[in-house]
Amino acid sequence: MSIQSPITTPADTHVPFVPPLESGDCLSRAEFERRYAARPWLKNAELIDGVVFVGSPVSEPHSTAHSQLIGLLMVYAAHTPGVRSGDNASVRLDTANVLQPDALLRIASGGQSKVDEDKYVNGGPELIAEVALTSASRDLHSKLAVYCRHGVREYIVWRVLDGDLDWFRLVDGKYERQSPDAQGLFRSQTFPGLWLDKPALLRGDMAAVLATLNQGLASPEHAAFATAVSKASSK
């Protein structure tokens, strides 16, 4: 049996050098995406007003909260044809902003965002949710400002370490922090029937969270909305 020689790279082969992607780098969107694509082992990196932020390893509290938010939005989307949920999707907003929110909801046809030829979300989705553990300051300041500027209608920030959750709604070009009703419920105005039991979520009672969501999904306003977006998506 012969022994094959190891595979070698021809001396004249030129492999372009791609610089590292590190937090604090000031880059254009094109250069950010070039460096990100060259490092498939990176799972979370964002460009916020031209500045790079590379995500840290994900802790168990962040992972748990993330999965719970995704579950809530996924169930809503499953019962609302024409609405899609997203998990950790890169969202192209402009030449200086490519964000990767923990969760999102978007109207797939006729909404304010689209999927571009590269298969990325382009434009601000109607709703974005972030789990804020180590990133709370950024989520509530620089990212909030970017989402507001790009017309994200509702923005949820779950401040895990504080044991609290903020729900913002875009009103006349500015975010207004919403208050839950007397039962502790948030009710989305952009996505009728998306009801969130804040106390149940914060104590980790997902059975109660989903029970409340099911009540919203059974409401007349959700039925009317689902019919409207379903018709739009079928055109």
KEKE-3310 file (N, C-alpha, C; in steps of 0.2 Angstrom, whole numbers, plus 5000, padded with zeros to 4 digits):
npx = (5004:5003:5009:5001:5006:5005:4992:4996:4997:4998:5012:5010:4997:4986:4979:4968:4970:4960:4955:4954:4938:4933:4927:4923:4929:4928:4918:4913:4897:4899:4912:4911:4902:4910:4921:4914:4908:4920:4923:4916:4914:4910:4896:4888:4888:4887:4884:4883:4879:4890:4900:4908:4902:4905:4898:4897:4901:4886:4876:4867:4855:4853:4851:4839:4829:4829:4825:4812:4806:4807:4798:4786:4784:4785:4774:4764:4766:4764:4750:4746:4744:4755:4763:4779:4791:4807:4824:4838:4842:4852:4849:4848:4849:4854:4869:4877:4873:4870:4861:4858:4845:4838:4826:4812:4797:4789:4779:4776:4773:4770:4774:4785:4798:4809:4815:4830:4840:4851:4846:4844:4836:4830:4828:4818:4810:4793:4792:4803:4813:4824:4835:4842:4856:4871:4871:4863:4864:4868:4857:4847:4850:4860:4856:4842:4840:4844:4834:4822:4824:4824:4811:4805:4791:4787:4796:4804:4812:4820:4825:4835:4843:4838:4826:4815:4804:4803:4792:4791:4783:4782:4778:4774:4787:4795:4800:4789:4787:4777:4764:4759:4742:4729:4729:4741:4745:4753:4748:4750:4749:4753:4753:4739:4731:4743:4747:4755:4758:4766:4770:4769:4779:4790:4792:4794:4784:4779:4768:4757:4760:4758:4745:4738:4742:4735:4722:4723:4725:4713:4704:4693:4699:4712:4708:4703:4714:4723:4716:4717:4731:4734:4727:4734:4747:4744:4742)
npy = (4994:5011:5026:5041:5058:5072:5085:5099:5117:5126:5136:5148:5152:5164:5169:5180:5191:5193:5205:5204:5203:5214:5220:5237:5241:5252:5252:5251:5244:5235:5231:5226:5215:5207:5204:5197:5186:5179:5173:5160:5154:5164:5169:5179:5196:5213:5228:5244:5260:5261:5255:5241:5227:5213:5198:5191:5175:5165:5165:5154:5160:5170:5162:5155:5165:5170:5159:5158:5170:5168:5157:5163:5172:5164:5155:5164:5169:5156:5155:5165:5168:5175:5182:5182:5175:5178:5172:5178:5184:5192:5209:5221:5238:5250:5258:5259:5251:5235:5224:5211:5206:5197:5192:5193:5200:5200:5207:5198:5200:5215:5222:5232:5228:5218:5202:5202:5200:5193:5185:5191:5200:5215:5232:5239:5228:5225:5222:5220:5211:5211:5202:5208:5206:5206:5216:5227:5241:5245:5240:5248:5261:5264:5255:5255:5269:5267:5257:5265:5275:5269:5265:5254:5247:5242:5238:5227:5225:5214:5215:5205:5204:5214:5210:5214:5221:5230:5238:5246:5258:5265:5282:5295:5297:5294:5284:5277:5272:5258:5254:5240:5233:5233:5219:5216:5214:5216:5222:5221:5233:5234:5220:5213:5203:5198:5195:5198:5191:5199:5198:5183:5179:5185:5177:5165:5157:5149:5142:5149:5161:5156:5153:5165:5171:5163:5167:5179:5176:5171:5181:5194:5204:5199:5189:5197:5204:5193:5189:5199:5201:5188:5189:5198:5192:5182:5188)
npz = (5000:4995:5002:5003:4999:5009:5007:4998:4997:4982:4979:4972:4975:4981:4995:5001:5015:5028:5040:5058:5067:5079:5094:5095:5084:5070:5056:5039:5033:5023:5025:5038:5036:5027:5036:5046:5039:5036:5047:5052:5065:5074:5082:5085:5081:5080:5071:5076:5073:5065:5073:5080:5089:5097:5102:5119:5127:5129:5144:5155:5161:5152:5140:5144:5146:5133:5125:5130:5126:5112:5111:5114:5104:5093:5094:5093:5079:5073:5073:5066:5050:5038:5046:5053:5064:5071:5075:5082:5070:5058:5054:5042:5042:5038:5030:5041:5051:5056:5064:5077:5083:5098:5096:5084:5077:5061:5048:5034:5021:5013:5024:5034:5032:5022:5015:5008:4993:4997:5007:5020:5033:5028:5033:5046:5057:5062:5076:5089:5101:5114:5125:5139:5148:5151:5142:5144:5145:5132:5125:5129:5126:5114:5105:5106:5101:5088:5083:5085:5076:5064:5063:5070:5077:5090:5104:5114:5130:5140:5155:5163:5175:5182:5185:5177:5164:5149:5138:5124:5113:5097:5095:5087:5081:5092:5106:5118:5134:5139:5150:5159:5160:5172:5176:5174:5161:5145:5129:5113:5101:5088:5084:5085:5098:5103:5118:5133:5148:5160:5175:5176:5166:5172:5183:5178:5174:5162:5157:5161:5154:5141:5142:5143:5131:5122:5125:5120:5106:5104:5103:5095:5089:5085:5076:5066:5062:5058:5047:5038:5036:5031:5019:5012:5011:5002:4990)
capx = (5000:5007:5007:5000:5009:5000:4989:4999:4994:5003:5015:5007:4990:4985:4973:4967:4970:4954:4957:4949:4932:4933:4923:4926:4931:4924:4918:4907:4893:4902:4918:4909:4900:4916:4925:4910:4908:4926:4924:4910:4914:4907:4888:4884:4891:4883:4887:4879:4881:4897:4905:4907:4901:4905:4894:4901:4897:4879:4875:4861:4850:4851:4848:4832:4825:4829:4820:4805:4803:4806:4792:4780:4783:4784:4767:4759:4767:4761:4743:4744:4747:4757:4767:4785:4795:4814:4828:4845:4843:4855:4845:4852:4845:4857:4876:4881:4869:4868:4860:4856:4841:4837:4819:4808:4791:4788:4774:4780:4771:4767:4776:4790:4804:4809:4820:4834:4843:4856:4842:4844:4831:4832:4823:4816:4804:4788:4793:4810:4814:4831:4836:4847:4859:4877:4870:4857:4865:4868:4850:4842:4853:4862:4851:4835:4840:4844:4828:4818:4826:4822:4803:4803:4785:4787:4803:4804:4819:4819:4831:4835:4847:4834:4819:4810:4803:4801:4789:4791:4779:4784:4773:4776:4794:4799:4798:4785:4787:4770:4763:4754:4735:4728:4730:4748:4746:4754:4744:4753:4745:4755:4751:4733:4731:4749:4746:4760:4757:4772:4772:4770:4785:4796:4792:4796:4778:4777:4761:4752:4761:4755:4738:4736:4743:4730:4716:4723:4724:4705:4701:4691:4704:4717:4705:4702:4721:4725:4713:4720:4738:4734:4725:4740:4752:4742:4742)
capy = (5000:5017:5032:5047:5064:5077:5090:5106:5123:5129:5142:5154:5153:5169:5169:5187:5192:5196:5207:5201:5207:5215:5225:5243:5242:5257:5249:5251:5238:5230:5228:5222:5209:5204:5201:5192:5180:5175:5169:5157:5152:5169:5168:5185:5202:5218:5235:5249:5266:5260:5252:5233:5224:5205:5195:5186:5168:5166:5162:5150:5165:5173:5157:5153:5170:5170:5153:5160:5175:5165:5153:5167:5175:5158:5153:5170:5168:5150:5156:5172:5168:5181:5185:5178:5176:5177:5171:5180:5186:5199:5214:5226:5244:5255:5257:5259:5247:5228:5222:5204:5205:5191:5189:5198:5198:5205:5206:5196:5203:5222:5225:5238:5225:5213:5198:5204:5194:5189:5181:5194:5205:5222:5236:5238:5224:5229:5221:5217:5209:5209:5200:5212:5204:5211:5221:5231:5248:5246:5239:5253:5267:5265:5250:5258:5274:5265:5254:5270:5279:5265:5264:5248:5250:5240:5236:5224:5224:5210:5216:5199:5205:5219:5206:5218:5220:5236:5238:5253:5259:5271:5287:5302:5296:5293:5278:5279:5266:5256:5251:5234:5235:5231:5212:5215:5212:5220:5220:5224:5237:5232:5213:5212:5197:5197:5197:5196:5192:5201:5194:5176:5179:5186:5172:5159:5152:5149:5139:5155:5165:5154:5153:5172:5172:5159:5171:5185:5173:5169:5188:5196:5209:5195:5186:5202:5205:5187:5188:5205:5199:5182:5191:5202:5188:5178:5192)
capz = (5000:4995:5007:4999:5002:5012:5002:4999:4993:4978:4981:4969:4977:4985:4999:5004:5022:5031:5047:5063:5069:5086:5097:5095:5077:5066:5050:5035:5033:5018:5028:5044:5034:5025:5041:5049:5034:5036:5054:5054:5072:5077:5081:5087:5081:5077:5069:5078:5071:5063:5078:5080:5095:5097:5108:5123:5128:5132:5150:5156:5162:5145:5136:5146:5144:5126:5123:5132:5122:5106:5112:5114:5097:5088:5095:5090:5072:5070:5073:5062:5044:5035:5051:5054:5070:5069:5081:5081:5063:5056:5051:5039:5043:5034:5029:5047:5056:5055:5071:5077:5089:5100:5093:5081:5073:5055:5043:5029:5014:5014:5030:5033:5031:5017:5014:5002:4988:5001:5012:5026:5034:5027:5036:5053:5058:5066:5083:5091:5108:5117:5132:5142:5154:5151:5137:5146:5144:5125:5123:5131:5123:5107:5100:5106:5097:5081:5082:5085:5070:5058:5063:5074:5080:5097:5106:5121:5133:5146:5160:5167:5181:5186:5186:5175:5157:5147:5132:5121:5107:5093:5095:5084:5080:5099:5110:5124:5138:5140:5156:5159:5163:5180:5177:5173:5154:5139:5124:5107:5096:5081:5083:5089:5101:5106:5125:5137:5156:5163:5181:5174:5163:5176:5188:5174:5173:5154:5156:5162:5149:5135:5143:5142:5124:5119:5126:5115:5100:5103:5103:5089:5086:5082:5070:5060:5060:5055:5040:5034:5034:5027:5012:5009:5009:4997:4984)
cpx = (5004:5004:5007:5003:5003:4998:4993:4996:4999:5005:5012:5000:4990:4979:4973:4967:4964:4955:4952:4943:4932:4929:4927:4929:4926:4924:4912:4903:4896:4908:4916:4907:4905:4920:4921:4909:4914:4927:4917:4909:4911:4899:4885:4889:4887:4887:4882:4882:4888:4902:4903:4906:4900:4903:4899:4898:4891:4878:4868:4855:4848:4848:4841:4827:4824:4824:4813:4802:4802:4800:4786:4779:4782:4777:4762:4760:4763:4753:4741:4748:4749:4762:4773:4789:4802:4818:4835:4847:4847:4850:4849:4847:4848:4865:4880:4878:4867:4867:4857:4852:4840:4830:4816:4802:4790:4782:4777:4779:4767:4769:4782:4797:4803:4815:4824:4837:4848:4853:4843:4838:4833:4826:4821:4810:4799:4789:4800:4810:4821:4831:4842:4850:4865:4876:4865:4858:4865:4860:4845:4844:4854:4857:4844:4835:4840:4837:4822:4818:4824:4815:4801:4797:4785:4794:4802:4811:4817:4825:4832:4838:4842:4827:4814:4810:4800:4798:4788:4787:4781:4778:4776:4784:4798:4796:4794:4785:4780:4770:4758:4747:4735:4729:4737:4750:4748:4750:4747:4747:4746:4752:4745:4733:4738:4749:4751:4758:4764:4774:4773:4777:4791:4797:4794:4790:4776:4770:4756:4753:4758:4747:4735:4737:4737:4723:4717:4722:4716:4701:4698:4696:4710:4714:4704:4709:4724:4722:4716:4727:4738:4732:4731:4745:4750:4741:4748)
cpy = (5006:5022:5038:5053:5068:5082:5096:5111:5126:5135:5149:5156:5159:5169:5176:5187:5196:5198:5204:5206:5208:5220:5232:5245:5247:5255:5251:5244:5233:5227:5224:5215:5204:5200:5195:5186:5176:5172:5166:5154:5158:5168:5174:5191:5207:5224:5240:5256:5266:5257:5245:5232:5216:5203:5191:5180:5169:5162:5158:5155:5168:5168:5155:5159:5171:5165:5155:5165:5172:5161:5157:5169:5170:5156:5158:5169:5162:5151:5162:5171:5174:5185:5180:5180:5175:5176:5173:5181:5192:5203:5220:5232:5249:5254:5257:5254:5240:5225:5215:5203:5198:5188:5195:5195:5203:5202:5204:5199:5210:5225:5230:5235:5220:5208:5200:5198:5190:5185:5184:5199:5212:5227:5234:5234:5228:5228:5218:5216:5208:5207:5204:5209:5208:5216:5227:5239:5249:5245:5244:5260:5267:5261:5253:5264:5272:5262:5260:5274:5275:5262:5257:5250:5248:5237:5234:5223:5220:5211:5211:5201:5210:5215:5211:5218:5227:5235:5245:5253:5265:5276:5293:5302:5295:5287:5280:5272:5264:5254:5245:5236:5232:5223:5210:5212:5217:5217:5224:5227:5235:5225:5212:5204:5194:5200:5194:5197:5193:5198:5187:5175:5180:5181:5165:5154:5153:5146:5145:5160:5163:5154:5160:5173:5169:5163:5177:5182:5171:5176:5190:5200:5204:5191:5191:5203:5199:5187:5193:5203:5193:5184:5194:5198:5183:5181:5191)
cpz = (5000:5000:5003:5003:5004:5006:5004:4995:4989:4980:4978:4971:4982:4989:5003:5011:5024:5038:5052:5064:5076:5088:5097:5088:5074:5059:5046:5035:5029:5022:5034:5041:5031:5030:5045:5045:5034:5042:5056:5061:5076:5076:5083:5086:5077:5075:5071:5077:5069:5067:5079:5088:5094:5103:5112:5124:5131:5138:5150:5157:5156:5141:5138:5144:5137:5123:5125:5128:5115:5106:5111:5107:5092:5088:5091:5082:5069:5070:5069:5055:5041:5040:5053:5060:5067:5076:5079:5074:5062:5052:5049:5039:5039:5033:5035:5052:5053:5062:5071:5084:5091:5097:5089:5078:5067:5051:5037:5022:5016:5020:5029:5032:5025:5018:5008:4998:4992:5007:5019:5027:5032:5029:5043:5053:5062:5074:5084:5098:5109:5124:5134:5148:5155:5146:5138:5144:5136:5122:5124:5129:5116:5102:5100:5101:5089:5079:5081:5078:5064:5059:5066:5078:5088:5098:5113:5123:5139:5150:5165:5174:5186:5188:5183:5167:5155:5140:5129:5115:5104:5093:5092:5083:5087:5102:5116:5128:5140:5147:5155:5162:5170:5181:5175:5165:5149:5133:5118:5103:5089:5079:5087:5092:5104:5113:5129:5145:5159:5169:5180:5171:5167:5181:5185:5173:5166:5153:5156:5156:5143:5136:5141:5134:5120:5120:5121:5108:5098:5102:5096:5085:5082:5076:5064:5057:5056:5048:5036:5032:5030:5020:5009:5007:5003:4990:4979)
residu = (MET:SER:ILE:GLN:SER:PRO:ILE:THR:THR:PRO:ALA:ASP:THR:HIS:VAL:PRO:PHE:VAL:PRO:PRO:LEU:GLU:SER:GLY:ASP:CYS:LEU:SER:ARG:ALA:GLU:PHE:GLU:ARG:ARG:TYR:ALA:ALA:ARG:PRO:TRP:LEU:LYS:ASN:ALA:GLU:LEU:ILE:ASP:GLY:VAL:VAL:PHE:VAL:GLY:SER:PRO:VAL:SER:GLU:PRO:HIS:SER:THR:ALA:HIS:SER:GLN:LEU:ILE:GLY:LEU:LEU:MET:VAL:TYR:ALA:ALA:HIS:THR:PRO:GLY:VAL:ARG:SER:GLY:ASP:ASN:ALA:SER:VAL:ARG:LEU:ASP:THR:ALA:ASN:VAL:LEU:GLN:PRO:ASP:ALA:LEU:LEU:ARG:ILE:ALA:SER:GLY:GLY:GLN:SER:LYS:VAL:ASP:GLU:ASP:LYS:TYR:VAL:ASN:GLY:GLY:PRO:GLU:LEU:ILE:ALA:GLU:VAL:ALA:LEU:THR:SER:ALA:SER:ARG:ASP:LEU:HIS:SER:LYS:LEU:ALA:VAL:TYR:CYS:ARG:HIS:GLY:VAL:ARG:GLU:TYR:ILE:VAL:TRP:ARG:VAL:LEU:ASP:GLY:ASP:LEU:ASP:TRP:PHE:ARG:LEU:VAL:ASP:GLY:LYS:TYR:GLU:ARG:GLN:SER:PRO:ASP:ALA:GLN:GLY:LEU:PHE:ARG:SER:GLN:THR:PHE:PRO:GLY:LEU:TRP:LEU:ASP:LYS:PRO:ALA:LEU:LEU:ARG:GLY:ASP:MET:ALA:ALA:VAL:LEU:ALA:THR:LEU:ASN:GLN:GLY:LEU:ALA:SER:PRO:GLU:HIS:ALA:ALA:PHE:ALA:THR:ALA:VAL:SER:LYS:ALA:SER:SER:LYS)
# end
